Amino acid sequence: MKPEWLERDNIIRKRGISVDDFLTNFEEPNKPVLLEGCMDNWDALGKWDRDYLVNLCGDAQFAVGPVKMRLDDYFSYADQVKEERPLYLFDPKFAEKIPTLGSEYDVPVYFREDLFSVLGNRRPDYRWIIIGPAGSGSSFHIDPNSTSAWNAVIRGSKKWILFPPDVVPPGVHPSPDGAEVACPVSIIEWFMNFYDATKDWKKRPIECICKAGEVIFVPNGWWHLVINLEESVAITQNYVSRRNLLNVLDFLKKPNASKFVSGTTDRINLYENFKNAIEASFPGTIDGLRLKAKQKKMSFWDSVTDSKVGAFKFSF
Ligand SMILES: O=C(O)CCC(=O)C(=O)O
């Protein structure tokens, strides 16, 4: 990575903010933030080095791109890999395979409401352990099923670039229905060919380096690219809270949902199953949220139109 690709750091950083502050200033307006100090109590932070993980995980096989590998084999691969796009360990079933891994971290207080949990084990994949050498990472994408996410770095560091939902990153070409995304072949290629162009964009991306002990909030619908600057170990979880429930329901209800919905075999019925489970666990919540959204929209129109003459009003 060229040093100039790492210089820009314009994300808002917060330490010790209250849950209310997070919800009001970041989750509700759907804005990224980097949260410091909210994983200080994780056992994982002190323990999860290579030796510990290899011993703990033994013969368990983890998902690495299209193959499954033991952790010691993956680290041997990572030590000698020279490819521009190293295979990335990205496993959604790590805590079922090795329950200790699941018990050595805690969901940070800001993300405790996770409404997909009403589906029990029928919920879509939602948590992953992510391990990769320097140069591995995730090319531009939007997270599945219109969920928001948090990503906590336990070892190493990651460079993040995020664009808001209404700005398609340069060099990225979603298909007209948004179901597929064509990207440059590698992340480095994106930096070489497109990074400089973002400097002149009116809507510049949000960028940061997220280090061990730090958590980034990735709001739903935001494009993001991530590259590991050194060997990294991270946990990420995708979730649905009251703030994005309607959004997720609308996404799952799209006419050809089976093309878009992911992380589950229940693509076609997920909408009905999720809606019914929410109604059963939290009666009236969906109607209440729809009413609130409608009132918000109406008060916005009231503020920009003159209802008596049916015209826009301007104030100078
Ligand atoms: O490579 C990473 O850590 C980022 C993962 C990511 O973007 C995602 O899970 O959506």
The ligand as a Gaussian input file, in Angstrom:
#p B3LYP/6-31G(d) Opt

LIG

0 1
 O      -12.729000      -7.698000       5.679000
 C      -13.342000      -7.202000       6.628000
 O      -12.970000      -7.203000       7.792000
 C      -14.643000      -6.505000       6.312000
 C      -15.761000      -7.445000       6.260000
 C      -16.959000      -6.852000       5.616000
 O      -16.896000      -5.883000       4.918000
 C      -18.240000      -7.432000       5.854000
 O      -18.362000      -8.394000       6.627000
 O      -19.209000      -6.933000       5.259000

